[in-house]
Amino acid sequence: MGTSCFHLAFPVADLDAARRFYVDGLGCTPGRRSSRALILDFFGHQIVAHLVTELPPPQSGIYPRHFGLVFDDESDWAALAARAEAQGLCFRQRPRVRFPGEPTEHRTFFLEDPSGNLLEFKHYTHAEAVFGCADLAAVGDT
């Protein structure tokens, strides 16, 4: 199979605010835009912000709905965390280490876009934990 990229469509209340968050804030490259949607290059993946008149209800926590990236390189993760901080983006959870000392140890932070969509960015200490470690039951926080 050839090279593939991930595609995700998500709701936004304001395309201009979404553009500022994703392009100016995170550094994504804008693609095509209509009066109802904006395509973004999300670190090599295609995401599409679709204008809606009514957003889904806000989540009280980070589950169940969020999307993001798993960085191969910890320095790339740290650079994006620093950029988000410098751009004044809204952190839902500040950068931290989850499951320290465990095979699934990873660095993570969560951002909230202007429409309430949650994004998680992480880097695993042990690369095999991204898809492996199936014998471990811990997935997410309790």
N, CA, C and O atoms as a GROMACS GRO file, in nm:
protein
  568
    1MET      N    1   0.084  -0.117   0.000
    1MET     CA    2   0.000   0.000   0.000
    1MET      C    3   0.090   0.124   0.000
    1MET      O    4   0.192   0.126   0.068
    2GLY      N    5   0.052   0.224  -0.074
    2GLY     CA    6   0.130   0.347  -0.084
    2GLY      C    7   0.115   0.434   0.039
    2GLY      O    8   0.052   0.395   0.138
    3THR      N    9   0.172   0.551   0.032
    3THR     CA   10   0.164   0.646   0.142
    3THR      C   11   0.020   0.696   0.157
    3THR      O   12  -0.046   0.728   0.058
    4SER      N   13  -0.026   0.701   0.278
    4SER     CA   14  -0.161   0.747   0.307
    4SER      C   15  -0.155   0.857   0.412
    4SER      O   16  -0.061   0.864   0.491
    5CYS      N   17  -0.256   0.942   0.413
    5CYS     CA   18  -0.266   1.039   0.521
    5CYS      C   19  -0.404   1.026   0.583
    5CYS      O   20  -0.500   0.982   0.518
    6PHE      N   21  -0.413   1.064   0.706
    6PHE     CA   22  -0.536   1.057   0.781
    6PHE      C   23  -0.625   1.176   0.744
    6PHE      O   24  -0.573   1.284   0.715
    7HIS      N   25  -0.758   1.157   0.746
    7HIS     CA   26  -0.854   1.263   0.719
    7HIS      C   27  -0.952   1.270   0.835
    7HIS      O   28  -1.002   1.167   0.882
    8LEU      N   29  -0.980   1.391   0.880
    8LEU     CA   30  -1.076   1.411   0.988
    8LEU      C   31  -1.155   1.537   0.960
    8LEU      O   32  -1.096   1.641   0.928
    9ALA      N   33  -1.286   1.530   0.970
    9ALA     CA   34  -1.374   1.647   0.960
    9ALA      C   35  -1.429   1.676   1.099
    9ALA      O   36  -1.462   1.584   1.174
   10PHE      N   37  -1.440   1.804   1.133
   10PHE     CA   38  -1.485   1.841   1.267
   10PHE      C   39  -1.563   1.972   1.260
   10PHE      O   40  -1.543   2.051   1.168
   11PRO      N   41  -1.653   1.996   1.356
   11PRO     CA   42  -1.738   2.115   1.353
   11PRO      C   43  -1.670   2.237   1.415
   11PRO      O   44  -1.596   2.226   1.512
   12VAL      N   45  -1.698   2.353   1.356
   12VAL     CA   46  -1.653   2.480   1.413
   12VAL      C   47  -1.766   2.582   1.402
   12VAL      O   48  -1.852   2.572   1.315
   13ALA      N   49  -1.764   2.680   1.492
   13ALA     CA   50  -1.866   2.785   1.492
   13ALA      C   51  -1.821   2.907   1.413
   13ALA      O   52  -1.903   2.990   1.375
   14ASP      N   53  -1.688   2.919   1.387
   14ASP     CA   54  -1.633   3.038   1.322
   14ASP      C   55  -1.510   2.996   1.242
   14ASP      O   56  -1.409   2.958   1.301
   15LEU      N   57  -1.517   3.004   1.110
   15LEU     CA   58  -1.404   2.963   1.026
   15LEU      C   59  -1.282   3.052   1.045
   15LEU      O   60  -1.169   3.003   1.040
   16ASP      N   61  -1.303   3.182   1.065
   16ASP     CA   62  -1.188   3.272   1.084
   16ASP      C   63  -1.116   3.241   1.215
   16ASP      O   64  -0.993   3.240   1.219
   17ALA      N   65  -1.191   3.215   1.321
   17ALA     CA   66  -1.130   3.179   1.449
   17ALA      C   67  -1.057   3.045   1.438
   17ALA      O   68  -0.949   3.027   1.494
   18ALA      N   69  -1.118   2.951   1.365
   18ALA     CA   70  -1.052   2.821   1.343
   18ALA      C   71  -0.921   2.841   1.267
   18ALA      O   72  -0.820   2.781   1.302
   19ARG      N   73  -0.923   2.924   1.164
   19ARG     CA   74  -0.802   2.950   1.086
   19ARG      C   75  -0.693   3.010   1.174
   19ARG      O   76  -0.578   2.969   1.166
   20ARG      N   77  -0.729   3.106   1.257
   20ARG     CA   78  -0.629   3.168   1.346
   20ARG      C   79  -0.568   3.063   1.439
   20ARG      O   80  -0.447   3.061   1.459
   21PHE      N   81  -0.652   2.977   1.497
   21PHE     CA   82  -0.603   2.876   1.590
   21PHE      C   83  -0.510   2.776   1.520
   21PHE      O   84  -0.398   2.753   1.564
   22TYR      N   85  -0.558   2.719   1.411
   22TYR     CA   86  -0.485   2.611   1.345
   22TYR      C   87  -0.367   2.662   1.261
   22TYR      O   88  -0.262   2.599   1.260
   23VAL      N   89  -0.384   2.774   1.192
   23VAL     CA   90  -0.276   2.824   1.106
   23VAL      C   91  -0.180   2.911   1.186
   23VAL      O   92  -0.061   2.881   1.193
   24ASP      N   93  -0.230   3.019   1.245
   24ASP     CA   94  -0.142   3.109   1.320
   24ASP      C   95  -0.092   3.043   1.449
   24ASP      O   96   0.026   3.054   1.483
   25GLY      N   97  -0.183   2.976   1.520
   25GLY     CA   98  -0.146   2.916   1.649
   25GLY      C   99  -0.061   2.792   1.638
   25GLY      O  100   0.048   2.786   1.696
   26LEU      N  101  -0.109   2.691   1.564
   26LEU     CA  102  -0.038   2.563   1.556
   26LEU      C  103   0.061   2.555   1.441
   26LEU      O  104   0.151   2.471   1.443
   27GLY      N  105   0.047   2.642   1.341
   27GLY     CA  106   0.139   2.639   1.227
   27GLY      C  107   0.094   2.550   1.113
   27GLY      O  108   0.174   2.516   1.027
   28CYS      N  109  -0.033   2.512   1.110
   28CYS     CA  110  -0.086   2.432   0.999
   28CYS      C  111  -0.090   2.517   0.872
   28CYS      O  112  -0.094   2.640   0.877
   29THR      N  113  -0.088   2.449   0.758
   29THR     CA  114  -0.097   2.518   0.629
   29THR      C  115  -0.242   2.513   0.582
   29THR      O  116  -0.302   2.406   0.577
   30PRO      N  117  -0.298   2.630   0.546
   30PRO     CA  118  -0.436   2.628   0.496
   30PRO      C  119  -0.442   2.576   0.354
   30PRO      O  120  -0.351   2.596   0.274
   31GLY      N  121  -0.552   2.508   0.325
   31GLY     CA  122  -0.578   2.460   0.190
   31GLY      C  123  -0.699   2.533   0.133
   31GLY      O  124  -0.716   2.653   0.155
   32ARG      N  125  -0.782   2.460   0.062
   32ARG     CA  126  -0.901   2.521   0.004
   32ARG      C  127  -0.996   2.570   0.113
   32ARG      O  128  -1.001   2.518   0.224
   33ARG      N  129  -1.073   2.675   0.076
   33ARG     CA  130  -1.171   2.729   0.170
   33ARG      C  131  -1.296   2.767   0.092
   33ARG      O  132  -1.290   2.820  -0.019
   34SER      N  133  -1.410   2.739   0.153
   34SER     CA  134  -1.538   2.785   0.100
   34SER      C  135  -1.605   2.864   0.212
   34SER      O  136  -1.544   2.888   0.317
   35SER      N  137  -1.727   2.904   0.190
   35SER     CA  138  -1.800   2.976   0.294
   35SER      C  139  -1.841   2.883   0.408
   35SER      O  140  -1.885   2.930   0.513
   36ARG      N  141  -1.828   2.751   0.388
   36ARG     CA  142  -1.873   2.653   0.487
   36ARG      C  143  -1.763   2.560   0.541
   36ARG      O  144  -1.787   2.485   0.636
   37ALA      N  145  -1.643   2.566   0.482
   37ALA     CA  146  -1.540   2.470   0.524
   37ALA      C  147  -1.400   2.524   0.495
   37ALA      O  148  -1.381   2.607   0.406
   38LEU      N  149  -1.304   2.472   0.571
   38LEU     CA  150  -1.163   2.507   0.555
   38LEU      C  151  -1.081   2.379   0.566
   38LEU      O  152  -1.088   2.308   0.667
   39ILE      N  153  -1.002   2.350   0.462
   39ILE     CA  154  -0.912   2.234   0.465
   39ILE      C  155  -0.779   2.280   0.521
   39ILE      O  156  -0.729   2.387   0.487
   40LEU      N  157  -0.721   2.196   0.606
   40LEU     CA  158  -0.593   2.228   0.670
   40LEU      C  159  -0.497   2.111   0.657
   40LEU      O  160  -0.536   1.994   0.667
   41ASP      N  161  -0.370   2.144   0.635
   41ASP     CA  162  -0.263   2.044   0.641
   41ASP      C  163  -0.219   2.038   0.786
   41ASP      O  164  -0.148   2.126   0.835
   42PHE      N  165  -0.262   1.934   0.855
   42PHE     CA  166  -0.237   1.914   0.997
   42PHE      C  167  -0.116   1.822   1.012
   42PHE      O  168  -0.131   1.703   1.040
   43PHE      N  169   0.002   1.878   0.992
   43PHE     CA  170   0.127   1.802   1.006
   43PHE      C  171   0.128   1.681   0.912
   43PHE      O  172   0.167   1.571   0.952
   44GLY      N  173   0.087   1.704   0.788
   44GLY     CA  174   0.087   1.597   0.688
   44GLY      C  175  -0.043   1.521   0.676
   44GLY      O  176  -0.052   1.426   0.598
   45HIS      N  177  -0.143   1.559   0.752
   45HIS     CA  178  -0.273   1.494   0.748
   45HIS      C  179  -0.380   1.598   0.714
   45HIS      O  180  -0.362   1.717   0.743
   46GLN      N  181  -0.488   1.554   0.654
   46GLN     CA  182  -0.593   1.647   0.613
   46GLN      C  183  -0.704   1.652   0.717
   46GLN      O  184  -0.768   1.552   0.748
   47ILE      N  185  -0.723   1.773   0.771
   47ILE     CA  186  -0.839   1.794   0.857
   47ILE      C  187  -0.924   1.903   0.794
   47ILE      O  188  -0.873   1.992   0.727
   48VAL      N  189  -1.054   1.894   0.815
   48VAL     CA  190  -1.147   1.989   0.753
   48VAL      C  191  -1.240   2.045   0.860
   48VAL      O  192  -1.316   1.973   0.923
   49ALA      N  193  -1.232   2.177   0.878
   49ALA     CA  194  -1.321   2.247   0.969
   49ALA      C  195  -1.449   2.279   0.894
   49ALA      O  196  -1.447   2.350   0.794
   50HIS      N  197  -1.561   2.227   0.943
   50HIS     CA  198  -1.691   2.250   0.880
   50HIS      C  199  -1.774   2.343   0.968
   50HIS      O  200  -1.793   2.318   1.087
   51LEU      N  201  -1.822   2.450   0.908
   51LEU     CA  202  -1.904   2.547   0.980
   51LEU      C  203  -2.040   2.486   1.013
   51LEU      O  204  -2.107   2.431   0.926
   52VAL      N  205  -2.078   2.497   1.139
   52VAL     CA  206  -2.208   2.447   1.184
   52VAL      C  207  -2.280   2.559   1.259
   52VAL      O  208  -2.218   2.652   1.311
   53THR      N  209  -2.411   2.548   1.265
   53THR     CA  210  -2.488   2.648   1.339
   53THR      C  211  -2.502   2.610   1.485
   53THR      O  212  -2.528   2.695   1.570
   54GLU      N  213  -2.483   2.481   1.514
   54GLU     CA  214  -2.493   2.435   1.653
   54GLU      C  215  -2.380   2.336   1.681
   54GLU      O  216  -2.370   2.232   1.617
   55LEU      N  217  -2.296   2.371   1.778
   55LEU     CA  218  -2.186   2.283   1.815
   55LEU      C  219  -2.234   2.171   1.906
   55LEU      O  220  -2.335   2.186   1.975
   56PRO      N  221  -2.163   2.058   1.906
   56PRO     CA  222  -2.194   1.953   2.004
   56PRO      C  223  -2.180   2.009   2.145
   56PRO      O  224  -2.106   2.106   2.165
   57PRO      N  225  -2.246   1.952   2.243
   57PRO     CA  226  -2.232   2.002   2.380
   57PRO      C  227  -2.087   1.990   2.427
   57PRO      O  228  -2.018   1.895   2.391
   58PRO      N  229  -2.040   2.086   2.506
   58PRO     CA  230  -1.902   2.079   2.554
   58PRO      C  231  -1.881   1.959   2.646
   58PRO      O  232  -1.972   1.917   2.718
   59GLN      N  233  -1.760   1.908   2.643
   59GLN     CA  234  -1.724   1.796   2.730
   59GLN      C  235  -1.675   1.852   2.864
   59GLN      O  236  -1.610   1.956   2.868
   60SER      N  237  -1.706   1.782   2.971
   60SER     CA  238  -1.656   1.824   3.101
   60SER      C  239  -1.510   1.782   3.120
   60SER      O  240  -1.435   1.846   3.194
   61GLY      N  241  -1.470   1.675   3.053
   61GLY     CA  242  -1.333   1.628   3.061
   61GLY      C  243  -1.274   1.610   2.922
   61GLY      O  244  -1.328   1.662   2.824
   62ILE      N  245  -1.165   1.536   2.914
   62ILE     CA  246  -1.098   1.515   2.785
   62ILE      C  247  -1.156   1.398   2.706
   62ILE      O  248  -1.123   1.380   2.588
   63TYR      N  249  -1.240   1.318   2.768
   63TYR     CA  250  -1.301   1.204   2.702
   63TYR      C  251  -1.448   1.228   2.680
   63TYR      O  252  -1.510   1.299   2.760
   64PRO      N  253  -1.506   1.172   2.576
   64PRO     CA  254  -1.447   1.073   2.487
   64PRO      C  255  -1.388   1.133   2.360
   64PRO      O  256  -1.314   1.065   2.289
   65ARG      N  257  -1.418   1.259   2.330
   65ARG     CA  258  -1.392   1.310   2.195
   65ARG      C  259  -1.271   1.403   2.194
   65ARG      O  260  -1.273   1.509   2.257
   66HIS      N  261  -1.168   1.363   2.123
   66HIS     CA  262  -1.053   1.448   2.095
   66HIS      C  263  -0.974   1.386   1.981
   66HIS      O  264  -0.992   1.269   1.948
   67PHE      N  265  -0.885   1.465   1.921
   67PHE     CA  266  -0.796   1.416   1.817
   67PHE      C  267  -0.663   1.485   1.832
   67PHE      O  268  -0.651   1.582   1.907
   68GLY      N  269  -0.561   1.436   1.762
   68GLY     CA  270  -0.431   1.499   1.772
   68GLY      C  271  -0.323   1.420   1.702
   68GLY      O  272  -0.348   1.353   1.602
   69LEU      N  273  -0.203   1.428   1.756
   69LEU     CA  274  -0.086   1.364   1.695
   69LEU      C  275  -0.004   1.293   1.800
   69LEU      O  276   0.001   1.332   1.916
   70VAL      N  277   0.062   1.186   1.755
   70VAL     CA  278   0.165   1.119   1.833
   70VAL      C  279   0.297   1.150   1.762
   70VAL      O  280   0.319   1.106   1.650
   71PHE      N  281   0.383   1.225   1.827
   71PHE     CA  282   0.511   1.263   1.768
   71PHE      C  283   0.614   1.151   1.785
   71PHE      O  284   0.622   1.090   1.892
   72ASP      N  285   0.692   1.125   1.680
   72ASP     CA  286   0.803   1.030   1.688
   72ASP      C  287   0.917   1.087   1.770
   72ASP      O  288   0.986   1.014   1.842
   73ASP      N  289   0.937   1.216   1.760
   73ASP     CA  290   1.051   1.283   1.821
   73ASP      C  291   1.004   1.372   1.936
   73ASP      O  292   0.918   1.458   1.918
   74GLU      N  293   1.061   1.351   2.053
   74GLU     CA  294   1.021   1.430   2.170
   74GLU      C  295   1.048   1.579   2.150
   74GLU      O  296   0.973   1.663   2.201
   75SER      N  297   1.153   1.614   2.078
   75SER     CA  298   1.184   1.756   2.058
   75SER      C  299   1.076   1.824   1.973
   75SER      O  300   1.048   1.942   1.992
   76ASP      N  301   1.014   1.751   1.879
   76ASP     CA  302   0.903   1.807   1.801
   76ASP      C  303   0.782   1.831   1.891
   76ASP      O  304   0.715   1.933   1.879
   77TRP      N  305   0.756   1.737   1.981
   77TRP     CA  306   0.647   1.753   2.078
   77TRP      C  307   0.672   1.876   2.166
   77TRP      O  308   0.583   1.958   2.186
   78ALA      N  309   0.794   1.889   2.216
   78ALA     CA  310   0.828   2.002   2.303
   78ALA      C  311   0.820   2.135   2.228
   78ALA      O  312   0.777   2.236   2.284
   79ALA      N  313   0.861   2.134   2.101
   79ALA     CA  314   0.855   2.257   2.022
   79ALA      C  315   0.711   2.301   2.001
   79ALA      O  316   0.682   2.421   2.008
   80LEU      N  317   0.620   2.207   1.977
   80LEU     CA  318   0.480   2.245   1.959
   80LEU      C  319   0.420   2.293   2.091
   80LEU      O  320   0.341   2.388   2.092
   81ALA      N  321   0.457   2.231   2.201
   81ALA     CA  322   0.410   2.278   2.332
   81ALA      C  323   0.456   2.421   2.357
   81ALA      O  324   0.379   2.505   2.405
   82ALA      N  325   0.582   2.449   2.324
   82ALA     CA  326   0.635   2.584   2.341
   82ALA      C  327   0.564   2.683   2.248
   82ALA      O  328   0.535   2.796   2.288
   83ARG      N  329   0.538   2.642   2.125
   83ARG     CA  330   0.467   2.729   2.031
   83ARG      C  331   0.326   2.761   2.082
   83ARG      O  332   0.283   2.876   2.079
   84ALA      N  333   0.256   2.657   2.128
   84ALA     CA  334   0.120   2.677   2.180
   84ALA      C  335   0.122   2.776   2.297
   84ALA      O  336   0.035   2.862   2.308
   85GLU      N  337   0.220   2.763   2.383
   85GLU     CA  338   0.236   2.854   2.496
   85GLU      C  339   0.262   2.996   2.447
   85GLU      O  340   0.197   3.090   2.493
   86ALA      N  341   0.356   3.012   2.355
   86ALA     CA  342   0.392   3.144   2.302
   86ALA      C  343   0.276   3.210   2.228
   86ALA      O  344   0.262   3.332   2.232
   87GLN      N  345   0.192   3.129   2.162
   87GLN     CA  346   0.078   3.181   2.087
   87GLN      C  347  -0.044   3.206   2.177
   87GLN      O  348  -0.146   3.257   2.130
   88GLY      N  349  -0.033   3.171   2.304
   88GLY     CA  350  -0.143   3.193   2.398
   88GLY      C  351  -0.263   3.103   2.373
   88GLY      O  352  -0.376   3.141   2.402
   89LEU      N  353  -0.238   2.982   2.320
   89LEU     CA  354  -0.348   2.889   2.295
   89LEU      C  355  -0.402   2.836   2.428
   89LEU      O  356  -0.334   2.835   2.530
   90CYS      N  357  -0.526   2.793   2.423
   90CYS     CA  358  -0.596   2.748   2.544
   90CYS      C  359  -0.558   2.603   2.576
   90CYS      O  360  -0.594   2.510   2.504
   91PHE      N  361  -0.484   2.584   2.685
   91PHE     CA  362  -0.450   2.450   2.731
   91PHE      C  363  -0.564   2.395   2.815
   91PHE      O  364  -0.605   2.458   2.913
   92ARG      N  365  -0.616   2.278   2.777
   92ARG     CA  366  -0.712   2.207   2.862
   92ARG      C  367  -0.635   2.130   2.968
   92ARG      O  368  -0.678   2.120   3.083
   93GLN      N  369  -0.519   2.075   2.927
   93GLN     CA  370  -0.425   2.014   3.022
   93GLN      C  371  -0.285   2.056   2.980
   93GLN      O  372  -0.248   2.044   2.863
   94ARG      N  373  -0.209   2.105   3.073
   94ARG     CA  374  -0.074   2.152   3.045
   94ARG      C  375   0.018   2.032   3.019
   94ARG      O  376  -0.015   1.919   3.056
   95PRO      N  377   0.133   2.055   2.957
   95PRO     CA  378   0.227   1.945   2.931
   95PRO      C  379   0.265   1.871   3.060
   95PRO      O  380   0.294   1.931   3.164
   96ARG      N  381   0.264   1.739   3.048
   96ARG     CA  382   0.296   1.654   3.163
   96ARG      C  383   0.334   1.515   3.115
   96ARG      O  384   0.326   1.483   2.996
   97VAL      N  385   0.377   1.432   3.210
   97VAL     CA  386   0.410   1.292   3.182
   97VAL      C  387   0.298   1.206   3.240
   97VAL      O  388   0.263   1.218   3.357
   98ARG      N  389   0.244   1.118   3.156
   98ARG     CA  390   0.143   1.022   3.201
   98ARG      C  391   0.208   0.885   3.213
   98ARG      O  392   0.298   0.851   3.136
   99PHE      N  393   0.161   0.808   3.307
   99PHE     CA  394   0.209   0.672   3.333
   99PHE      C  395   0.361   0.666   3.348
   99PHE      O  396   0.426   0.583   3.284
  100PRO      N  397   0.418   0.753   3.434
  100PRO     CA  398   0.565   0.753   3.449
  100PRO      C  399   0.617   0.617   3.495
  100PRO      O  400   0.561   0.552   3.584
  101GLY      N  401   0.726   0.575   3.432
  101GLY     CA  402   0.790   0.450   3.466
  101GLY      C  403   0.723   0.326   3.408
  101GLY      O  404   0.776   0.216   3.419
  102GLU      N  405   0.607   0.344   3.346
  102GLU     CA  406   0.535   0.232   3.285
  102GLU      C  407   0.577   0.216   3.138
  102GLU      O  408   0.631   0.310   3.080
  103PRO      N  409   0.552   0.100   3.078
  103PRO     CA  410   0.583   0.083   2.936
  103PRO      C  411   0.509   0.182   2.846
  103PRO      O  412   0.554   0.211   2.736
  104THR      N  413   0.395   0.234   2.894
  104THR     CA  414   0.315   0.329   2.817
  104THR      C  415   0.343   0.475   2.856
  104THR      O  416   0.263   0.564   2.824
  105GLU      N  417   0.453   0.500   2.923
  105GLU     CA  418   0.488   0.637   2.962
  105GLU      C  419   0.489   0.728   2.839
  105GLU      O  420   0.544   0.693   2.734
  106HIS      N  421   0.427   0.845   2.854
  106HIS     CA  422   0.431   0.942   2.744
  106HIS      C  423   0.412   1.083   2.794
  106HIS      O  424   0.354   1.107   2.900
  107ARG      N  425   0.463   1.178   2.715
  107ARG     CA  426   0.441   1.319   2.739
  107ARG      C  427   0.314   1.358   2.664
  107ARG      O  428   0.289   1.309   2.554
  108THR      N  429   0.235   1.446   2.724
  108THR     CA  430   0.108   1.483   2.663
  108THR      C  431   0.068   1.624   2.703
  108THR      O  432   0.107   1.674   2.809
  109PHE      N  433  -0.009   1.687   2.617
  109PHE     CA  434  -0.083   1.807   2.653
  109PHE      C  435  -0.208   1.813   2.566
  109PHE      O  436  -0.212   1.759   2.456
  110PHE      N  437  -0.309   1.881   2.619
  110PHE     CA  438  -0.436   1.898   2.549
  110PHE      C  439  -0.462   2.046   2.526
  110PHE      O  440  -0.444   2.128   2.616
  111LEU      N  441  -0.505   2.079   2.405
  111LEU     CA  442  -0.548   2.214   2.371
  111LEU      C  443  -0.696   2.213   2.340
  111LEU      O  444  -0.753   2.109   2.306
  112GLU      N  445  -0.759   2.330   2.354
  112GLU     CA  446  -0.899   2.346   2.317
  112GLU      C  447  -0.906   2.455   2.211
  112GLU      O  448  -0.859   2.567   2.233
  113ASP      N  449  -0.966   2.424   2.096
  113ASP     CA  450  -0.978   2.525   1.990
  113ASP      C  451  -1.096   2.618   2.022
  113ASP      O  452  -1.171   2.590   2.116
  114PRO      N  453  -1.114   2.726   1.947
  114PRO     CA  454  -1.219   2.822   1.978
  114PRO      C  455  -1.361   2.765   1.974
  114PRO      O  456  -1.453   2.827   2.029
  115SER      N  457  -1.382   2.650   1.911
  115SER     CA  458  -1.514   2.588   1.906
  115SER      C  459  -1.531   2.477   2.009
  115SER      O  460  -1.632   2.407   2.009
  116GLY      N  461  -1.431   2.460   2.096
  116GLY     CA  462  -1.440   2.359   2.200
  116GLY      C  463  -1.389   2.222   2.161
  116GLY      O  464  -1.400   2.128   2.240
  117ASN      N  465  -1.332   2.207   2.039
  117ASN     CA  466  -1.272   2.079   2.001
  117ASN      C  467  -1.143   2.060   2.079
  117ASN      O  468  -1.065   2.153   2.095
  118LEU      N  469  -1.123   1.940   2.128
  118LEU     CA  470  -1.004   1.908   2.207
  118LEU      C  471  -0.901   1.837   2.121
  118LEU      O  472  -0.935   1.750   2.041
  119LEU      N  473  -0.775   1.876   2.139
  119LEU     CA  474  -0.664   1.816   2.065
  119LEU      C  475  -0.560   1.768   2.164
  119LEU      O  476  -0.525   1.840   2.257
  120GLU      N  477  -0.511   1.646   2.144
  120GLU     CA  478  -0.404   1.592   2.228
  120GLU      C  479  -0.279   1.573   2.143
  120GLU      O  480  -0.286   1.526   2.030
  121PHE      N  481  -0.167   1.610   2.200
  121PHE     CA  482  -0.037   1.592   2.135
  121PHE      C  483   0.050   1.515   2.233
  121PHE      O  484   0.064   1.552   2.349
  122LYS      N  485   0.110   1.405   2.182
  122LYS     CA  486   0.188   1.322   2.274
  122LYS      C  487   0.311   1.262   2.208
  122LYS      O  488   0.323   1.255   2.086
  123HIS      N  489   0.401   1.218   2.294
  123HIS     CA  490   0.522   1.146   2.253
  123HIS      C  491   0.544   1.034   2.354
  123HIS      O  492   0.554   1.057   2.474
  124TYR      N  493   0.553   0.912   2.302
  124TYR     CA  494   0.576   0.795   2.388
  124TYR      C  495   0.725   0.774   2.409
  124TYR      O  496   0.805   0.784   2.316
  125THR      N  497   0.762   0.744   2.534
  125THR     CA  498   0.901   0.713   2.567
  125THR      C  499   0.946   0.587   2.493
  125THR      O  500   1.059   0.579   2.445
  126HIS      N  501   0.857   0.490   2.484
  126HIS     CA  502   0.884   0.363   2.416
  126HIS      C  503   0.792   0.353   2.295
  126HIS      O  504   0.671   0.338   2.309
  127ALA      N  505   0.850   0.362   2.176
  127ALA     CA  506   0.771   0.367   2.052
  127ALA      C  507   0.674   0.249   2.038
  127ALA      O  508   0.568   0.265   1.979
  128GLU      N  509   0.709   0.132   2.091
  128GLU     CA  510   0.621   0.017   2.076
  128GLU      C  511   0.488   0.034   2.149
  128GLU      O  512   0.394  -0.040   2.124
  129ALA      N  513   0.480   0.131   2.239
  129ALA     CA  514   0.356   0.154   2.313
  129ALA      C  515   0.248   0.222   2.228
  129ALA      O  516   0.131   0.223   2.266
  130VAL      N  517   0.286   0.280   2.115
  130VAL     CA  518   0.187   0.348   2.031
  130VAL      C  519   0.078   0.250   1.989
  130VAL      O  520  -0.041   0.281   2.001
  131PHE      N  521   0.115   0.133   1.940
  131PHE     CA  522   0.018   0.032   1.898
  131PHE      C  523   0.032  -0.098   1.975
  131PHE      O  524  -0.056  -0.184   1.969
  132GLY      N  525   0.139  -0.114   2.047
  132GLY     CA  526   0.167  -0.239   2.117
  132GLY      C  527   0.119  -0.236   2.262
  132GLY      O  528   0.027  -0.163   2.297
  133CYS      N  529   0.184  -0.318   2.344
  133CYS     CA  530   0.152  -0.332   2.486
  133CYS      C  531   0.007  -0.375   2.506
  133CYS      O  532  -0.059  -0.332   2.600
  134ALA      N  533  -0.041  -0.461   2.417
  134ALA     CA  534  -0.182  -0.504   2.422
  134ALA      C  535  -0.215  -0.578   2.550
  134ALA      O  536  -0.333  -0.588   2.586
  135ASP      N  537  -0.116  -0.630   2.619
  135ASP     CA  538  -0.141  -0.703   2.742
  135ASP      C  539  -0.168  -0.609   2.860
  135ASP      O  540  -0.208  -0.655   2.968
  136LEU      N  541  -0.146  -0.479   2.842
  136LEU     CA  542  -0.173  -0.382   2.948
  136LEU      C  543  -0.314  -0.327   2.934
  136LEU      O  544  -0.359  -0.299   2.823
  137ALA      N  545  -0.383  -0.312   3.044
  137ALA     CA  546  -0.523  -0.268   3.041
  137ALA      C  547  -0.538  -0.117   3.050
  137ALA      O  548  -0.646  -0.065   3.024
  138ALA      N  549  -0.434  -0.044   3.087
  138ALA     CA  550  -0.444   0.101   3.107
  138ALA      C  551  -0.454   0.176   2.974
  138ALA      O  552  -0.360   0.176   2.894
  139VAL      N  553  -0.567   0.237   2.951
  139VAL     CA  554  -0.587   0.324   2.836
  139VAL      C  555  -0.654   0.450   2.888
  139VAL      O  556  -0.767   0.445   2.935
  140GLY      N  557  -0.586   0.561   2.881
  140GLY     CA  558  -0.641   0.687   2.931
  140GLY      C  559  -0.639   0.693   3.081
  140GLY      O  560  -0.597   0.600   3.149
  141ASP      N  561  -0.685   0.807   3.132
  141ASP     CA  562  -0.691   0.829   3.276
  141ASP      C  563  -0.822   0.774   3.331
  141ASP      O  564  -0.920   0.759   3.258
  142THR      N  565  -0.822   0.745   3.459
  142THR     CA  566  -0.946   0.698   3.522
  142THR      C  567  -1.022   0.813   3.583
  142THR      O  568  -1.128   0.793   3.641
   0.00000   0.00000   0.00000
